[in-house]
Each structure stands twice: as structure tokens, then as C-alpha cells.
Amino acid sequence: MSIRIAILLLLTTIFCIRANAQYGDTPDDQKAKLLYDIPKYLLWEHDENITTMYIGVVNGDPDLFKRLRREARKPYPGAGTKVIVKEYVTVQDAANDPELNLLYIPYKPEVSQGIDALRNRPVAIVSDNYTDPRQIMIDFVDEKSGVVSFKYSSANLRDVGISVHENITRELHGDDISKNEILDDKDSLLASFRSALSQKEKELVRKQRLLDEKEREIFEKELTIDKQNRSIARQSQAINDQMDKLKAQKESVAKLQQQQENTRKELNKAAEQLEIKNKEVSFVETELDRQRRHLDEQRLAAEENLAVVNAEIATKQKELEQLNTNNELLNSRLFKAWMAIVAFLILLAITAKFYIDKRRDNKKLAEKNNALTLAHEEISKQKEEIASQNEKIIESILYAQKIQQAVMPTVEVFDQYLPEHFILLKPRDIVSGDFYWGTHIGNKFVYTAADCTGHGVPGAFMSLLGITFLNEIAGRSNAKFVTASGILTSLRLKIITYLHQSGKEGEQQDGIDMALCIYDKETSKLQYAGAFNPLVVIRDGNLTQYDADEMPIGFYENQSDRFTNHDIDVKPGDMAYMFTDGYADQFGMVDGRKKKYLIKRFKDFLLQIHTLSMSEQQQRLDDNLTQWRGDLKQLDDVLVFGTRF
């Protein structure tokens, strides 16, 4: 009976999906939803083996990629149980990915390249306003009305092993450019679909048997849990004793939070005053520069006039001397000599006038110089005040940095349990929203790399809250029963409770992305659980990524009850890396364009350096990021935590 109900539910899901003719408000919204919905109407060969649907985008618009990632977080009733969206820099990067199911290529010159590279693989290629119907599999058509529709060729899709469900036209308003061929093959497609349903029915029967076995296992585990509950009851007294200690810690945290809030208010007030002073200084400096230029122009003009007058006086003096020498010989020209003397006197009067004017100008210039000196002294005082305020702001932030460093574990804690490790922490500002933490629970060592919402002072506040809760959870945990997923689940509950998060609009939406590991040195066992942040393990030159759950430490609308726990057997020489998104999201200049570093390039670089010593790896990672960033600003806090077992 349960098998029939499951089959009916599957058929109802396939035939009753409805899509609004006008997706979203923008073409990017419409394209993102179509990319998410189209695979529900495609049938791959060996479709029963698909448990995860991988959708790729080649060098696409960042806004479209974000919208597609948001769509991928919704429940997915089509082929597979989970949707993962990947971003590729080139078509060749996508062709090298063996997990790809559907690939969106927005630029026309790269479509033919993608079709050739993936010709023998069951990958559905989605193009954008492509013009060659012989090559089109699925193609977006942007209409003038702002509505995005699409064309598809069932024949071209069938050539790569993909069938198209007949409801795709009615539900998603697509246009099959090979309709006649579909009508001819309708019976064969129906038979293929019935065969797929038969395979699904067999699979459901097999899963029903597995479900019965799981029920028996659950019954046995319930008996075991009952025994454990009795043991836990004996431990409750010890837990009550620890509660008193936790109350004292909470009071200490409350005082620290109040101090941090006071510091934040002082910083904001000082920043406003600094901005006002900077504007005043800029205005005064501009006015002083204008006055200096005007005085320089007046001084140059006066000096030029004085030089001309002095030259004329020198010339007239020579003429007068010549007249005196030849006075006896030039009696007949006495009248002319007197005329020359009169002219000389007139010139002398003019010279005297110029001299008086120059003294008056010099006096005015001296007065202006005194005014400039006073203004300069005022500017110097203002600069000293600004410098003093800057020093107070920096001192406050540096004090916050000391507080943050004080609550993080010391190097000796990690050296005791992880002899070979490195931690690269590069805050964007002085304090960081990224943090690392570690402690032992019995003979096991718990450590993490985390990324809080925001950076700078707000991110540092959130990191202090996360470290405090982790210490509290570790203090209450039993080494025998502790798990990485259990710690993340407990931490999420505390964050939601203390930040009063319930999903209402306008409330606090802060959270933490985290990768957390528990290492048992005696058994060489490593547990891992993650909230958005994955774990990368490199063994014998081969890289394996353990994916995190796509939900944060905080309120999330579609969150699961618990995080996924991964058990890993580690061997001597294995390298494990935890990291935040700051490294891969950093922009650099490539061929005159700003591009992100991206996670693929980051993992390739880890493969290059994983055999080096811990200090060399840390230095290479730091130098590589600096070289990639160039003159661009650091966008986010950066944290990389590497361990060799």
C-alpha cells in the first residue's frame, strides 16, 4: 500500500507542478527560476542514480548567480534530492567536472565550445539568445515585454541521452523547435517514461525493505538509549554544579558586552567629530593656498616694476654725468640740459612714488603674512586635536583586539594536541569577525574555524559571543558521547535564543558560518560537521572535499533539525584544511578586469603547497593573496587553518 501511495505522490508531483508565466520581477529572477525548474522536466539515463542535481554557470552575472543560489535552497521535488550550484571561470573548467548535469553559458561565442567539449556526456546546455537551431538544446529568449521564455530541442537533448517530459511546454511555456520529431517519437518516449516508472517502483520496494530493517535497528537503539538515559540521570548532579559556574560566566559576559557597547558609542562619536574637523581643515588649507598665490603674484609684479624704474634711473644718471662733463662745451645746449634735468626730476618723483607704493604694499604683505601665520597656528592646533582623537580611536580598537586575542586559545593549547598546524588570520580591520577556537574534552581535541556576520568591531562582538558559547558547551559535554554535529546544533540553539531570532522581519539576523572537527589521536579518528564552510583533506596528492550543510549557525528558514556528522579515518601525512570565504572571494586584476580568486583556484593552490612545512605553507598562502590582491582593498577577513596528522 505504501509503495502505491509513493508512486501516486511521484506522479502528482510530476504532472501538477505549475509555473507562473511571468517569473519574478527581473530577467535575472526569471532566468534563475527557469534554471532551477527546467531539470524537473528532464529525464537523464540512469536517472535513479542521481541523488544530487549539479547546475553550473560559466562566467555569469554575479546577481544571476546569487539568485540561482537562493533558488537552490528551496526543497527540490524533481530528479535528485538536493541542488548544488557551481560557478566556472571557463568552459574547460566545467568540462573537467564529472558531476555536472546542467550548464548555463550566457555568452554566444562559448556555446559551440561547450557543445563540443561535452558532446559525449549527458549534460543539458542552456544558452542565451543563441541563433543556430542545429545546436540549441535549451535557449533563453528575452522578449521586449520583459518576460523571459525559452526554446528547446528534444532531438538535440536526446542525442546526449536526455529525454524531455511532455508537460514542459504547458508548465514552463517552452517552445520545442523539433515538435514534429517529438510527435513521431511520442510512443517511444511514453514507453521510456513507463520503463522509468517501473524502475522507480522497484527502487521503492527495495527502499521499503531497507525501511523495515531501519525500524528494527531503531527499536534496538531505543533500548540502548534507555540505558544511556539512566546513566545520564546519574550525571545530572554534576551538571547542576556546573550551572552555578555558568551563571558567573554569563554575568562576566554581560559586563564585557556593556563595556563593548560603551566603546562602540565612543568610537562612533569620535568618528563624527573627526569628519567635521577634516572638513574644516580642508576648507582652511584651500583658503590659505589661494591667499598665498595672490600675494606671490603681487610681490612679483612689484619687483618687476621696481626693476624697470631702477634701470631708467641708472640710464638718466649716466646721461646727467655726461652733461656735467661736457657743460663748458655745450653751453649752447644749456636749455636742453635744463630740460633733461627737469625730466630727471619728474622721473625721480615717479620713482619716489613707486617707492612709497612699494612700502605700502610691503606693509600689507606683512599684515597678510601675520594672518597666514595665525591661521597656520590654528590649523596646527586642529591637526593636533585630530591626531589625538585618532590615537584614542585606535587605542580603543587595539584594546578590543587585546580582548579578542585574550579569549582565543593560546598557541600552547593547539601544540599539545596538533603538533603540526598553522593558522593564517588576516583581519580586514584591526579586529576580526573570523575566529579560531580549540579545547580538549577528555582525550579528544575539538577545534574550529569560523566566520561571523560582518567584520571589524561588529564581527568581533559576534566572535566573542560564539567563543563564550563554545566554552560553555564544551564544559558540559561528555567525551564518550560528544559529536561535531551535536556541538553545532547546540551552538545554533544558543545563538537563536540569546539573539531572540524567530524569522520576523526587522529582527537581528546575525549568524556564524563554521567548520568544526573533533580529533581522537588514540584511534586516528576525525569527526567533521560544517555550516556552509567545508573541510578539505589531501592524501597522497588527491584532494577530497567534505561538504557542509547549507545553513548557518543562527535562524534559517529551511534549516534541518541537526547538522550532518562526517567520520573520517586519517593517516600519517594527511593534510586537513578549514577556511572561511574571505580568501576565495578576494578580487584581483586579470587582463584589466576585476575577478574573484574563486574556490577552485584556492584548492589547486593547496595541492601545490600541501607537502611544504607548516610555516612555509602559511607564508606561501599570505604571499599569494597579497600578490593576487595587488593595489585593491582587502574585502573581508581571511582565515585558513591547516593541520598535518
C-alpha positions as MATLAB code, in Angstrom:
seq = 'MSIRIAILLLLTTIFCIRANAQYGDTPDDQKAKLLYDIPKYLLWEHDENITTMYIGVVNGDPDLFKRLRREARKPYPGAGTKVIVKEYVTVQDAANDPELNLLYIPYKPEVSQGIDALRNRPVAIVSDNYTDPRQIMIDFVDEKSGVVSFKYSSANLRDVGISVHENITRELHGDDISKNEILDDKDSLLASFRSALSQKEKELVRKQRLLDEKEREIFEKELTIDKQNRSIARQSQAINDQMDKLKAQKESVAKLQQQQENTRKELNKAAEQLEIKNKEVSFVETELDRQRRHLDEQRLAAEENLAVVNAEIATKQKELEQLNTNNELLNSRLFKAWMAIVAFLILLAITAKFYIDKRRDNKKLAEKNNALTLAHEEISKQKEEIASQNEKIIESILYAQKIQQAVMPTVEVFDQYLPEHFILLKPRDIVSGDFYWGTHIGNKFVYTAADCTGHGVPGAFMSLLGITFLNEIAGRSNAKFVTASGILTSLRLKIITYLHQSGKEGEQQDGIDMALCIYDKETSKLQYAGAFNPLVVIRDGNLTQYDADEMPIGFYENQSDRFTNHDIDVKPGDMAYMFTDGYADQFGMVDGRKKKYLIKRFKDFLLQIHTLSMSEQQQRLDDNLTQWRGDLKQLDDVLVFGTRF';
ca = [
       0.000    0.000    0.000;
       2.817    2.431    0.918;
       4.522    1.758   -2.450;
       1.352    2.690   -4.353;
       0.953    5.878   -2.339;
       4.578    6.804   -3.057;
       4.058    6.212   -6.809;
       0.892    8.357   -6.777;
       2.733   11.138   -4.956;
       5.552   10.987   -7.524;
       3.098   11.177  -10.458;
       1.182   14.004   -8.770;
       4.418   15.938   -8.259;
       5.463   15.479  -11.912;
       2.126   16.362  -13.553;
       0.778   19.021  -11.153;
       3.688   21.476  -10.996;
       2.562   24.905  -12.159;
       4.862   27.745  -13.154;
       3.730   31.345  -13.387;
       4.114   32.712  -16.931;
       5.954   35.757  -15.666;
       8.715   34.655  -13.276;
       9.987   37.222  -10.793;
      10.323   40.902  -11.367;
      13.565   40.998  -13.423;
      15.082   38.878  -16.236;
      17.731   37.623  -13.765;
      14.981   36.391  -11.390;
      13.171   34.689  -14.282;
      16.307   33.010  -15.635;
      17.338   31.820  -12.149;
      13.928   30.216  -11.529;
      13.870   28.617  -15.001;
      17.367   27.160  -14.455;
      16.084   25.726  -11.166;
      12.759   24.389  -12.591;
      13.794   23.025  -16.047;
      15.654   19.919  -14.668;
      12.354   18.757  -13.089;
      11.084   18.057  -16.632;
      14.247   16.348  -17.953;
      14.930   12.604  -17.668;
      18.573   11.508  -17.718;
      19.676    7.966  -18.486;
      20.124    6.071  -15.208;
      18.041    8.815  -13.556;
      17.554    6.622  -10.459;
      21.256    7.014   -9.651;
      21.033   10.842   -9.471;
      20.861   11.922   -5.816;
      22.225   15.444   -6.312;
      21.450   17.825   -9.183;
      24.516   19.908  -10.162;
      23.770   23.158  -12.051;
      26.772   25.088  -13.419;
      27.208   28.714  -14.615;
      30.149   29.807  -16.819;
      31.481   33.320  -16.054;
      27.958   34.608  -15.434;
      26.459   37.755  -13.945;
      27.090   37.787  -10.116;
      23.482   38.920   -9.478;
      22.093   35.984  -11.519;
      24.412   33.576   -9.698;
      23.249   34.847   -6.265;
      19.578   34.496   -7.264;
      20.207   30.938   -8.522;
      21.950   30.065   -5.226;
      18.903   31.427   -3.378;
      16.557   29.276   -5.531;
      18.712   26.192   -4.843;
      17.964   26.452   -1.106;
      14.282   25.571   -1.704;
      13.024   21.939   -1.428;
      13.525   20.174   -4.767;
      10.907   17.537   -5.746;
      12.402   16.687   -9.173;
      15.278   14.370  -10.104;
      17.656   14.022   -7.165;
      17.194   15.123   -3.564;
      19.497   18.166   -3.469;
      20.577   21.016   -5.782;
      24.145   22.399   -5.797;
      25.077   25.445   -7.906;
      28.659   25.781   -9.159;
      30.477   28.702  -10.813;
      33.151   28.173  -13.505;
      35.593   30.677  -14.974;
      35.842   28.932  -18.395;
      34.003   26.267  -20.380;
      37.009   23.948  -19.962;
      36.678   24.182  -16.153;
      33.078   22.966  -16.495;
      34.089   20.176  -18.903;
      36.580   18.884  -16.294;
      33.809   18.484  -13.671;
      32.431   14.869  -13.850;
      29.379   15.685  -11.654;
      27.765   18.276  -13.953;
      24.082   17.784  -15.031;
      23.043   21.178  -16.470;
      25.305   24.054  -17.666;
      24.293   27.700  -18.370;
      26.569   29.549  -20.885;
      25.400   33.196  -21.299;
      27.903   34.287  -23.999;
      27.334   33.198  -27.615;
      30.996   32.543  -28.663;
      31.397   29.998  -25.835;
      28.255   27.938  -26.606;
      29.753   25.977  -29.540;
      32.894   25.382  -27.475;
      30.774   23.959  -24.636;
      28.772   21.705  -27.015;
      32.000   20.304  -28.485;
      33.647   19.796  -25.072;
      30.598   17.973  -23.607;
      29.413   16.203  -26.799;
      29.600   12.639  -25.397;
      28.228   13.438  -21.921;
      24.594   13.690  -20.689;
      24.820   17.405  -19.880;
      21.983   19.785  -20.821;
      23.469   23.067  -22.145;
      21.401   26.252  -21.662;
      22.306   29.178  -23.964;
      21.085   32.794  -24.092;
      19.612   34.197  -27.359;
      21.614   31.712  -29.443;
      20.834   31.727  -33.180;
      21.842   28.277  -34.516;
      18.849   25.880  -34.107;
      21.014   22.930  -35.132;
      22.997   23.206  -31.910;
      20.418   24.542  -29.423;
      19.473   22.254  -26.529;
      17.748   24.879  -24.317;
      17.872   28.613  -25.161;
      16.552   31.690  -23.298;
      14.627   34.264  -25.362;
      14.398   37.815  -23.923;
      11.158   39.468  -25.105;
      10.511   43.226  -25.232;
       7.820   42.874  -22.569;
      10.493   41.898  -20.017;
       9.353   38.262  -19.827;
      11.969   35.551  -20.397;
      10.792   32.456  -22.300;
      12.836   29.598  -23.736;
      13.162   27.299  -26.739;
      14.419   23.730  -26.617;
      15.239   20.876  -28.998;
      14.173   17.490  -27.700;
      16.115   15.907  -30.574;
      19.415   17.543  -29.582;
      18.831   16.674  -25.925;
      18.026   13.075  -26.825;
      21.329   12.864  -28.737;
      23.196   13.267  -25.417;
      20.934   10.839  -23.504;
      18.352   13.258  -22.035;
      14.571   12.973  -22.561;
      12.091   15.876  -22.212;
       8.803   15.474  -20.322;
       5.798   16.462  -22.430;
       4.471   18.788  -19.677;
       7.429   21.177  -20.006;
       5.603   23.285  -22.625;
       2.383   23.568  -20.618;
       4.055   24.130  -17.220;
       7.062   26.316  -18.140;
       5.890   27.772  -21.521;
       8.816   26.454  -23.540;
       8.774   26.116  -27.326;
      10.098   22.855  -28.832;
      11.840   23.688  -32.101;
      11.667   19.980  -33.100;
       7.899   19.422  -32.461;
       7.340   17.180  -35.491;
      10.101   14.871  -34.342;
       8.561   14.769  -30.831;
       5.162   13.756  -32.259;
       6.787   10.925  -34.252;
       8.589    9.629  -31.158;
       5.771   10.219  -28.649;
       5.032    6.485  -28.223;
       8.684    5.659  -27.666;
       9.038    8.480  -25.109;
       5.927    7.225  -23.288;
       7.350    3.721  -23.216;
      10.621    5.084  -21.906;
       8.775    7.002  -19.205;
       6.787    3.912  -18.195;
      10.024    1.939  -18.021;
      11.479    4.625  -15.760;
       8.388    4.446  -13.543;
       8.802    0.676  -13.340;
      12.386    1.171  -12.243;
      11.193    3.694   -9.656;
       8.649    1.168   -8.345;
      11.337   -1.473   -7.952;
      13.527    1.052   -6.184;
      10.670    1.945   -3.823;
      10.179   -1.760   -2.981;
      13.866   -2.034   -2.189;
      13.739    1.100   -0.052;
      10.670   -0.283    1.804;
      12.684   -3.342    2.784;
      15.512   -1.082    3.936;
      12.976    0.963    5.904;
      11.758   -2.162    7.730;
      15.328   -3.034    8.618;
      15.905    0.541    9.855;
      12.810    0.276   12.076;
      14.232   -2.818   13.747;
      17.553   -1.030   14.224;
      15.722    1.982   15.716;
      13.946   -0.290   18.220;
      17.265   -1.765   19.313;
      18.788    1.726   19.563;
      15.840    2.892   21.679;
      16.687    0.157   24.186;
      20.298    1.347   24.199;
      19.173    4.981   24.611;
      17.043    3.970   27.619;
      20.137    2.573   29.286;
      22.055    5.733   28.430;
      19.271    7.902   29.893;
      19.679    6.155   33.234;
      23.401    6.858   33.066;
      22.718   10.497   32.178;
      20.458   10.833   35.218;
      23.416    9.949   37.417;
      25.399   12.723   35.741;
      22.710   15.374   36.252;
      24.037   16.254   39.709;
      27.430   17.089   38.230;
      25.714   19.219   35.567;
      23.821   21.173   38.247;
      27.135   22.017   39.903;
      28.424   23.346   36.593;
      25.334   25.526   36.147;
      26.478   27.755   39.033;
      29.778   28.315   37.231;
      27.915   29.119   34.009;
      25.845   31.788   35.790;
      29.034   33.501   36.921;
      30.367   33.332   33.342;
      27.139   34.862   31.990;
      27.460   37.798   34.407;
      31.051   38.312   33.229;
      29.928   38.228   29.585;
      27.166   40.792   30.323;
      29.716   43.184   31.845;
      32.031   42.694   28.884;
      29.180   43.367   26.440;
      28.327   46.616   28.285;
      31.964   47.726   28.075;
      31.992   46.889   24.352;
      28.778   48.882   23.774;
      30.262   51.924   25.559;
      33.438   51.622   23.463;
      31.371   51.414   20.255;
      29.441   54.600   21.144;
      32.691   56.461   21.889;
      34.150   55.312   18.577;
      31.081   56.481   16.621;
      31.123   59.901   18.366;
      34.865   60.329   17.757;
      34.444   59.360   14.092;
      31.756   62.054   13.618;
      33.945   64.707   15.260;
      36.909   63.616   13.139;
      34.875   64.010    9.941;
      33.811   67.561   10.923;
      37.420   68.565   11.767;
      38.687   67.131    8.466;
      36.187   69.272    6.524;
      37.183   72.428    8.467;
      40.912   71.780    7.915;
      40.363   71.164    4.207;
      38.491   74.485    3.842;
      41.147   76.473    5.739;
      44.006   74.930    3.747;
      42.251   75.755    0.459;
      41.734   79.413    1.511;
      45.370   79.714    2.646;
      46.651   78.353   -0.670;
      44.515   80.897   -2.571;
      45.818   83.829   -0.454;
      49.436   82.681   -0.835;
      49.093   82.567   -4.625;
      47.556   86.082   -4.683;
      50.376   87.539   -2.518;
      53.032   85.866   -4.674;
      51.507   87.442   -7.802;
      51.508   90.929   -6.175;
      55.103   90.519   -4.974;
      56.321   89.518   -8.456;
      54.535   92.478  -10.099;
      56.072   94.973   -7.607;
      59.552   93.552   -8.101;
      59.210   93.811  -11.892;
      58.072   97.477  -11.697;
      60.926   98.368   -9.334;
      63.499   96.773  -11.654;
      62.205   98.852  -14.590;
      62.378  102.101  -12.575;
      65.875  101.329  -11.291;
      67.045  100.689  -14.846;
      65.608  104.019  -16.023;
      67.226  105.870  -13.084;
      70.607  104.328  -13.902;
      70.263  105.410  -17.524;
      69.360  109.001  -16.584;
      72.232  109.204  -14.127;
      74.674  108.326  -16.922;
      73.159  110.997  -19.126;
      73.469  113.585  -16.319;
      77.143  112.785  -15.773;
      77.799  113.150  -19.484;
      76.057  116.537  -19.474;
      78.116  117.792  -16.498;
      81.381  116.701  -18.142;
      80.566  118.464  -21.387;
      78.952  121.525  -19.716;
      81.553  124.017  -20.946;
      81.388  122.638  -24.479;
      77.585  122.526  -24.572;
      76.619  125.977  -23.286;
      74.572  126.425  -26.369;
      72.602  123.404  -25.363;
      72.000  124.566  -21.776;
      68.301  124.824  -22.361;
      68.217  121.253  -23.387;
      70.281  120.284  -20.347;
      67.785  122.020  -18.050;
      65.035  120.213  -19.846;
      66.870  116.941  -19.174;
      67.224  117.930  -15.512;
      63.506  118.660  -15.304;
      62.785  115.315  -16.906;
      65.114  113.687  -14.430;
      63.328  115.351  -11.507;
      59.992  114.183  -12.873;
      61.396  110.673  -13.171;
      62.778  110.947   -9.647;
      59.310  111.936   -8.400;
      57.829  108.936  -10.180;
      60.498  106.744   -8.598;
      59.691  108.150   -5.170;
      56.003  107.420   -5.746;
      56.844  103.845   -6.716;
      58.976  103.550   -3.585;
      56.147  104.790   -1.344;
      53.663  102.420   -3.039;
      56.082   99.561   -2.570;
      56.434  100.299    1.172;
      52.615  100.374    1.456;
      52.381   97.048   -0.431;
      55.106   95.552    1.765;
      53.181   96.630    4.854;
      50.002   94.968    3.538;
      52.027   91.875    2.657;
      53.439   91.754    6.200;
      49.898   92.007    7.621;
      48.741   89.129    5.393;
      51.782   87.087    6.403;
      50.843   87.617   10.056;
      47.286   86.454    9.263;
      48.674   83.399    7.483;
      50.905   82.655   10.477;
      47.920   82.830   12.857;
      45.849   80.620   10.517;
      48.715   78.158   10.289;
      48.926   78.012   14.083;
      45.151   77.365   14.256;
      45.467   74.582   11.668;
      48.328   73.064   13.648;
      46.155   73.038   16.774;
      43.280   71.408   14.862;
      45.655   68.790   13.426;
      46.916   68.040   16.912;
      43.313   67.610   18.140;
      42.523   65.292   15.202;
      45.686   63.302   15.800;
      44.756   62.968   19.483;
      41.255   61.761   18.580;
      42.703   59.273   16.072;
      45.026   57.946   18.745;
      42.083   57.459   21.137;
      40.067   55.626   18.451;
      42.994   53.376   17.547;
      43.717   52.745   21.239;
      40.087   51.663   21.758;
      40.188   49.303   18.764;
      43.578   47.926   19.854;
      42.127   47.314   23.320;
      39.230   45.449   21.671;
      41.837   43.434   19.739;
      43.568   42.500   23.014;
      40.227   41.350   24.436;
      39.533   39.232   21.350;
      43.040   37.704   21.381;
      42.741   37.012   25.120;
      39.570   34.905   24.729;
      41.020   32.882   21.814;
      43.045   29.766   22.815;
      46.820   30.139   23.138;
      49.335   28.503   20.798;
      50.272   26.010   23.541;
      46.723   24.547   23.535;
      46.982   23.639   19.837;
      50.629   22.497   20.073;
      49.698   19.911   22.719;
      47.133   18.105   20.536;
      48.063   19.228   16.966;
      51.881   19.347   16.829;
      51.894   20.227   13.099;
      49.496   23.049   12.251;
      49.336   26.667   11.088;
      46.733   29.419   11.433;
      46.647   32.295    8.900;
      44.352   35.065   10.242;
      44.283   38.388    8.310;
      41.618   40.781    9.655;
      40.318   43.338    7.168;
      40.352   45.844   10.038;
      42.285   45.616   13.304;
      39.741   43.273   14.918;
      38.162   40.359   13.067;
      34.819   38.655   12.537;
      36.735   35.428   11.701;
      37.984   33.454   14.709;
      39.551   30.122   15.625;
      38.971   28.113   18.821;
      40.040   24.831   20.375;
      39.832   22.838   23.608;
      40.001   19.244   24.806;
      37.070   17.127   26.021;
      38.618   14.144   27.756;
      41.242   12.725   25.407;
      39.617   14.318   22.340;
      40.525   17.723   20.871;
      37.807   19.982   19.451;
      38.836   22.842   17.146;
      37.120   25.144   14.648;
      37.499   27.941   12.089;
      34.509   30.316   11.955;
      33.219   33.385   10.081;
      30.767   35.705   11.897;
      28.360   38.085   10.192;
      30.197   41.341    9.399;
      33.796   42.331   10.133;
      35.646   44.876   12.246;
      34.148   45.739   15.649;
      30.621   44.254   14.964;
      32.148   40.971   13.764;
      34.470   40.892   16.796;
      31.480   41.241   19.154;
      29.814   38.268   17.457;
      33.042   36.208   17.682;
      33.271   36.830   21.451;
      29.690   35.576   21.822;
      30.498   32.439   19.738;
      33.671   31.639   21.741;
      31.822   32.074   25.048;
      29.053   29.668   23.990;
      31.585   27.112   22.652;
      33.409   27.127   26.008;
      30.087   26.642   27.768;
      29.060   23.726   25.500;
      32.493   22.062   25.823;
      32.352   22.327   29.611;
      29.040   20.435   29.669;
      29.976   17.750   27.075;
      30.935   14.141   27.819;
      33.909   12.793   25.796;
      32.115    9.475   25.245;
      29.052   10.962   23.553;
      30.286   14.259   22.062;
      29.887   14.743   18.270;
      30.789   17.571   15.915;
      27.205   17.854   14.650;
      25.891   17.912   18.231;
      28.130   20.856   19.144;
      26.975   22.853   16.085;
      23.314   22.084   16.844;
      23.710   23.213   20.482;
      25.558   26.375   19.416;
      22.811   27.235   16.895;
      20.141   26.899   19.611;
      22.059   29.276   21.911;
      22.592   31.890   19.176;
      18.877   31.825   18.241;
      17.845   32.038   21.920;
      20.192   34.838   23.008;
      19.649   36.951   19.838;
      15.853   36.380   20.050;
      15.642   35.165   16.436;
      12.295   33.859   15.146;
      12.291   34.822   11.455;
      10.248   38.018   11.900;
      11.009   40.938    9.589;
      13.372   43.538   11.034;
      14.829   41.377   13.814;
      18.521   40.501   14.321;
      19.721   38.161   11.518;
      23.335   37.672   12.624;
      24.876   34.200   12.460;
      28.110   32.205   12.078;
      29.495   30.047    9.222;
      31.727   27.356   10.731;
      33.755   24.187   10.138;
      34.297   22.131   13.340;
      36.421   18.990   13.882;
      36.942   16.536   16.780;
      40.265   14.637   16.655;
      40.872   11.419   18.640;
      44.633   10.813   18.496;
      44.396    7.324   20.060;
      42.057    5.970   17.348;
      43.164    8.291   14.487;
      39.512    9.256   14.003;
      38.382   12.705   12.841;
      34.791   13.947   13.060;
      33.676   16.936   10.954;
      30.486   18.982   10.711;
      30.050   22.288    8.900;
      27.706   25.242    8.500;
      28.389   26.485    4.929;
      32.200   26.042    5.453;
      33.598   22.739    4.017;
      36.606   20.594    5.057;
      39.349   19.733    2.509;
      41.599   16.662    3.072;
      44.640   15.952    0.851;
      46.088   12.419    0.917;
      48.853   11.201   -1.440;
      48.256   14.165   -3.769;
      44.475   13.550   -4.016;
      42.055   16.212   -2.728;
      38.735   15.271   -1.103;
      36.146   17.854   -0.045;
      33.609   17.094    2.694;
      30.628   19.382    2.056;
      28.991   21.412    4.798;
      25.262   21.750    5.421;
      23.902   24.823    3.635;
      22.537   26.527    6.751;
      24.252   28.912    9.214;
      24.675   28.899   12.982;
      21.601   31.064   13.530;
      17.982   31.226   12.390;
      17.404   29.853    8.875;
      14.012   29.354    7.261;
      14.645   25.887    5.762;
      17.055   24.561    8.388;
      17.297   20.849    9.298;
      16.965   19.575   12.862;
      20.635   18.549   13.066;
      23.861   19.061   11.170;
      25.476   16.208    9.232;
      28.330   14.370   11.021;
      31.228   13.006    8.881;
      33.538   10.294   10.325;
      36.996   10.212    8.695;
      39.893    7.780    9.232;
      43.067    9.875    8.973;
      46.551    8.554    8.196;
      50.013    9.966    8.969;
      50.863   12.667    6.462;
      47.235   13.642    5.688;
      46.615   17.415    5.426;
      43.259   18.872    6.527;
      42.244   22.476    5.790;
      39.415   24.577    7.245;
      38.864   28.083    5.869;
      36.412   30.969    5.597;
      35.213   32.573    2.344;
      37.466   35.666    2.570;
      40.364   34.083    0.597;
      38.281   32.791   -2.346;
      36.118   35.972   -2.549;
      39.091   38.389   -2.793;
      39.160   40.381   -6.065;
      42.281   40.762   -8.209;
      43.062   42.293  -11.631;
      43.219   39.800  -14.547;
      43.621   41.207  -18.079;
      42.368   44.590  -16.892;
      39.220   43.151  -15.248;
      38.373   42.573  -11.585;
      37.864   38.859  -10.886;
      37.394   36.775   -7.771;
      40.060   34.254   -6.742;
      37.342   31.513   -6.512;
      37.355   28.232   -4.557;
      38.695   26.103   -7.456;
      41.866   28.195   -7.792;
      42.246   28.097   -3.993;
      42.071   24.276   -3.852;
      44.538   23.983   -6.772;
      46.990   26.154   -4.811;
      46.560   23.945   -1.709;
      47.524   20.933   -3.861;
      50.704   22.775   -4.909;
      51.874   23.583   -1.361;
      50.467   20.772    0.842;
      53.836   18.945    1.082;
      55.664   22.009    2.485;
      56.220   22.668    6.187;
      53.531   24.450    8.188;
      55.397   27.776    8.313;
      56.172   27.630    4.579;
      52.532   26.895    3.731;
      51.349   29.828    5.840;
      53.873   32.190    4.214;
      53.048   30.980    0.680;
      49.314   31.497    1.288;
      49.944   35.006    2.648;
      52.270   35.992   -0.225;
      49.911   34.535   -2.854;
      46.928   36.519   -1.514;
      48.981   39.736   -1.396;
      50.168   39.237   -4.983;
      46.621   38.464   -6.230;
      45.099   41.498   -4.435;
      47.701   43.939   -5.753;
      46.552   47.531   -5.156;
      42.926   46.531   -4.476;
      41.476   46.672   -0.959;
      41.010   43.552    1.172;
      37.256   42.833    1.054;
      36.789   40.548    4.071;
      38.551   38.871    6.968;
      40.698   35.867    5.910;
      41.226   32.661    7.964;
      42.944   29.412    6.877;
      43.561   26.599    9.437;
      45.841   23.762    8.245;
      46.700   20.538   10.130;
      49.016   17.611    9.277;
      48.245   14.356   11.148;
];
